[in-house]
Amino acid sequence: MKIDIDINLSSNQKYFVHIDEFDVLNIDHKVAIITNETVSKLHLKTVCEKIKAKELHIVTIKDGEEYKNLETIEYVLNELFKYRIDRKSTLIALGGGVVGDMTGFVASIYQRGVKFIQMPTTLLSQVDARVGGKTGINNKFGKNLIGTFYQPSAVYCESEFLKTLPKREFNAGVAEIIKMAVMFDKEFFEWLKNADFNKKEDLKYAIKRCIEIKAQVVMLDEKENGIRAVLNYGHTFGHVIECEAGYGTYLHGEAVSMGIVMANELAKKIGLLTKKEADEIEDLLKKYDLPTRYNLKNIDKFYDAFFLDKKSSNWVITFILPNGIGQSKMVSDAKEDIVKNILKVFG
Amino acid sequence: MKIDIDINLSSNQKYFVHIDEFDVLNIDHKVAIITNETVSKLHLKTVCEKIKAKELHIVTIKDGEEYKNLETIEYVLNELFKYRIDRKSTLIALGGGVVGDMTGFVASIYQRGVKFIQMPTTLLSQVDARVGGKTGINNKFGKNLIGTFYQPSAVYCESEFLKTLPKREFNAGVAEIIKMAVMFDKEFFEWLKNADFNKKEDLKYAIKRCIEIKAQVVMLDEKENGIRAVLNYGHTFGHVIECEAGYGTYLHGEAVSMGIVMANELAKKIGLLTKKEADEIEDLLKKYDLPTRYNLKNIDKFYDAFFLDKKSSNWVITFILPNGIGQSKMVSDAKEDIVKNILKVFG
């Protein structure tokens, strides 16, 4: 199964997302695989056996969102320089979103840009498939605040990789699938209710559908001025949750799951979503054992934290809300007291 | 005087270089000026008076190539986050090449890209005018090894800024002007022999001519696969000189001046340049009190250092040499012993 990601991006670069198609990869130049300690033990051997390159180097980073920072970037860059990786070399990101975001960032700044291939090993990063080319790292001010737009030259999504994924992490990936369905595709949402991800075909279909939707969205709006922001459903709240709870407490998908429920509360209040619809969404999240209720610590601090999120500019917060299931609405005029009242539900 | 830089870059972005046209600048959003301690004392007040923005913040970094590193980038990023600079804000680089390279890099990675305007305060950075959009920082492996391609939204070259420039730094900028003439324009080279940079009109003409040539070159080849590499005349040697001597020992233009003479020695040896032509070039460099003879410490180490320079890949060094005055040739098959014999001249 192969999806052609041919978005009219400013870089004019196109690439393929291959689903279960990773075979022998011949690369005529040096290759450096960037991976983490956990993934390395599970999949590195298999991957290395399939790569034929002039030289093959491995850079292993620590596993976890808390290492997605400038310090790790510097470590990776130094390793690449030590191996004399040059402009014609290719980096391979073998891992989940953290490895992918960081490798993409490194690829975009190493000698002003080298090629990179992504081999996502988590469900979350497979449904993302790097469509849109966002790379980034966190800092003390928030998530993904430093980064670039940079396209991979190919993405290989292997369902084989997902077999070793802890249940909790797999479910976190499902949150992202549910997000896509609620925002863009009611039919897909209905299909999801009865889907069985133990069946390989169901899983592959869901991954494919998410990538297709995301590609369409990004094509319509590369630089996030419009519809692309809709992909941040659940994220405006989710990012603050991750930050308040401390990175590493929740998986990204778990924070998004709780963020979705918060956003839905606001959507209900504004009259965009019925209680029945909100319950259907929450039930689907619960089906995958996802947390849906976050107990926030301090309403005022939580509210203030929105303004450091990069989706808001000039002190206006834009909330991405469902407008029924399968459609979305961006709301920028939600009053402070209304939002804070919603937050009280979770206080 | 205004030059339209409309290169068909991958970013499809065009901008103007304004020569002596900086008047009141109205910016509807937040602005952060990135400058250094030296420039700040000389020009910050004048510049601030001319900028009308919603908020105006200043980030001051230390003066010198030795601070052009990831640590300074992190400091600048943190300052911007503290001031809540957002995606619609504009950064202004007020300073020379170091401030420009770093501000451009920061602008390209801050929240995945914000606008930036450059106000170059050195001759070197004015003749460069950021044409081609290279940004970058150094690390222990070499110069400009980390960076991006990122275009400014405008460049303001003010001859007023150059009046406070130390003679030595001014002359370092002239090295770059001479480089352009030798590589691309014999007529310009002849004109330079009699030019008087105390005359404002001569100076403005030389700046304009360099920017025009560079824009033409970059248009022909954005990603340095071909002719753009010619801009590195003197730099292959120059970078190694800067590195061996220790950053800060020589100004960039001084290292380029010595690098030009080294390259010319090789060009003479290969039969691309006559002794008369090489002498003419060296005489012009000397007219501006530029160093032309570098006494290198260790020939083998100097030679090995070429391979970490990003212009070389897969253990082939490409030398950019003059082919007579006004034309160039890229030489990738220079034998090790020939190059080392040339280096002995400087040993």
Interface residues (C-beta under 8 A of the other chain):
Chain A: S10 S11 N12 H29 L70 E74 L77 N78 F81 R84 D86 R87 K88 F105 S108 I109 Y110 Q111 R112 G113 K134 T135 G136 N139 K140 F141 L145 I146 G147 T148 F149 F307 L308 K310 S312 S313 N314
Chain B: S10 S11 N12 H29 L70 E74 L77 N78 F81 R84 D86 R87 K88 F105 S108 I109 Y110 Q111 R112 G113 K134 T135 G136 N139 K140 F141 L145 I146 G147 T148 F149 F307 L308 K310 S312 S313 N314
